[in-house]
């Protein structure tokens, strides 16, 4: 166990450290391993640097040759920072049926998947293209078009030339 004031002072020493945030998290984790000899440890940095673009680097360790080594691998593989991201772009006025059940149906479909699912709704004609373009620039792995032919067309136009894979759910 580490005394909280000592930990605060130690963490404060990284304020003007001049290294990448990921490097700081790894240094902190290695220092804590040397100090405490844990079976398992996770360190998550919650950085909000000047300029306002936050980052959440994650590092973990499981003692080699123990069940904690496998736990560390599983936690890292399924951590939100390593999960793939999917965005469902839902056109609430397409077709004739209600879209109220769509979020629950998508949540069920993606529940046990390797994707973290996000939902957004279009507000006007052309908005799906803008949302898809933004999703591609923000690194989403999949974009799901939920609507009619017009919604699918807009989403496809927004993804042209990107690495993001479109998915259509009728």
Long-range contacts (C-beta under 8 A, 24 or more apart in sequence): 1-36, 2-32, 2-35, 2-36, 21-45, 21-47, 21-49, 21-55, 21-57, 22-57, 22-59, 24-57, 25-57, 25-58, 25-59, 26-59, 29-59, 29-60, 29-61, 33-61, 38-63, 39-63, 39-66, 39-68, 40-68, 40-71, 40-72, 42-75, 56-81, 57-81, 58-82, 78-114, 80-116, 83-114, 83-115, 83-116, 84-114, 84-115, 84-116, 84-141, 84-142, 85-115, 85-116, 85-118, 85-139, 85-140, 85-141, 85-142, 86-110, 86-115, 86-116, 86-117, 86-118, 86-140, 86-141, 86-142, 86-143, 86-144, 86-167, 87-117, 87-118, 87-119, 87-120, 87-131, 87-135, 87-140, 87-142, 87-143, 87-144, 88-117, 88-118, 88-119, 88-120, 88-143, 88-144, 88-146, 88-169, 89-120, 89-121, 89-122, 89-128, 89-131, 89-132, 89-135, 89-143, 89-144, 89-145, 89-146, 89-147, 89-151, 89-155, 90-119, 90-120, 90-121, 90-122, 90-146, 90-147, 91-121, 91-122, 91-128, 91-146, 91-147, 91-148, 91-150, 91-151, 92-121, 92-122, 94-147, 94-148, 94-150, 94-151, 95-147, 95-148, 99-146, 102-146, 106-144, 106-146, 106-169, 115-141, 115-142, 122-147, 122-151, 122-154, 125-150, 126-154, 127-154, 128-154, 128-155, 128-158, 129-154, 129-155, 129-157, 129-158, 130-158, 131-155, 131-158, 132-156, 132-157, 132-158, 132-159, 132-164, 132-166, 133-158, 133-159, 133-162, 135-164, 136-162, 136-163, 136-164, 137-162, 140-164, 141-165, 142-166, 142-167, 143-167, 144-168, 144-169, 145-169
